[in-house]
Amino acid sequence: MRSPWPGSRRRTERSQADQRGAVVTITSEGRQLMAVAAPQHVADVQEAVIDQLTPAELRTLTKITDKVRRRLAALDPELETDTQ
């Protein structure tokens, strides 16, 4: 997949665990670009998704995402992060 920004903003290496995959590392320049883009992205998601849901739908979405997050953390403990 091509980077949405011109120039190199990431490094790609072959996965040592699974030769079919790749590990992508964001460069410091890429991190800076993400930091600039993040506030607008959050506002867009808020307007397009969150603001369209009822309180009951938001509770359901929270339950679903928590369940998925727990499953992913069980598969790879390094993914576990406290988002509360």
C-alpha positions as CSV (number, residue, x, y, z in Angstrom):
1,M,0.0,0.0,0.0
2,R,1.3,3.4,-0.9
3,S,1.8,6.1,1.8
4,P,-0.7,8.9,1.6
5,W,2.2,11.3,2.0
6,P,5.0,11.7,-0.6
7,G,8.4,10.5,0.4
8,S,9.3,7.8,2.9
9,R,7.4,8.0,6.2
10,R,7.8,4.3,7.2
11,R,10.2,1.5,7.1
12,T,9.1,-2.0,6.1
13,E,11.0,-5.2,7.1
14,R,10.1,-8.9,6.6
15,S,8.5,-10.4,9.7
16,Q,10.9,-12.8,11.5
17,A,8.0,-14.7,13.0
18,D,6.1,-15.2,9.8
19,Q,7.8,-14.8,6.4
20,R,4.5,-14.1,4.7
21,G,4.1,-10.8,6.7
22,A,5.9,-7.6,7.1
23,V,6.6,-5.3,10.0
24,V,6.0,-1.6,9.3
25,T,7.8,1.0,11.5
26,I,6.7,4.7,11.3
27,T,9.5,7.1,11.1
28,S,9.8,10.2,13.3
29,E,8.7,12.3,10.4
30,G,5.7,10.0,10.0
31,R,4.8,10.4,13.7
32,Q,4.9,14.1,13.4
33,L,2.6,14.0,10.4
34,M,0.2,11.8,12.3
35,A,0.2,14.2,15.2
36,V,-0.8,17.0,12.9
37,A,-3.5,15.0,11.3
38,A,-4.9,13.4,14.5
39,P,-7.2,16.2,15.7
40,Q,-9.0,16.4,12.4
41,H,-9.3,12.7,12.2
42,V,-10.8,12.4,15.7
43,A,-13.3,15.2,14.8
44,D,-14.2,13.4,11.6
45,V,-14.8,10.1,13.4
46,Q,-16.8,11.8,16.1
47,E,-19.1,13.4,13.5
48,A,-19.4,10.5,11.2
49,V,-19.7,7.7,13.7
50,I,-20.1,8.6,17.4
51,D,-22.6,11.4,17.0
52,Q,-24.8,9.1,14.9
53,L,-25.3,6.6,17.7
54,T,-27.8,6.5,20.5
55,P,-26.6,6.1,24.1
56,A,-27.7,2.4,23.9
57,E,-25.8,1.9,20.7
58,L,-22.7,3.4,22.2
59,R,-22.9,1.0,25.2
60,T,-23.2,-1.9,22.8
61,L,-20.3,-0.7,20.7
62,T,-18.2,-0.4,23.9
63,K,-19.1,-3.9,24.9
64,I,-18.1,-5.2,21.5
65,T,-14.8,-3.4,21.3
66,D,-13.9,-4.3,24.8
67,K,-14.5,-8.0,24.0
68,V,-12.4,-7.8,20.8
69,R,-9.6,-5.9,22.7
70,R,-9.5,-8.6,25.4
71,R,-9.3,-11.3,22.8
72,L,-6.5,-9.6,20.9
73,A,-4.6,-9.1,24.2
74,A,-5.0,-12.8,25.0
75,L,-3.5,-13.6,21.6
76,D,-0.6,-11.1,22.1
77,P,-0.1,-9.7,25.6
78,E,2.1,-6.9,24.2
79,L,-1.1,-5.5,22.7
80,E,-2.6,-5.0,26.1
81,T,-2.9,-1.3,27.0
82,D,-5.0,0.4,29.6
83,T,-7.2,2.8,27.7
84,Q,-9.3,3.9,30.6
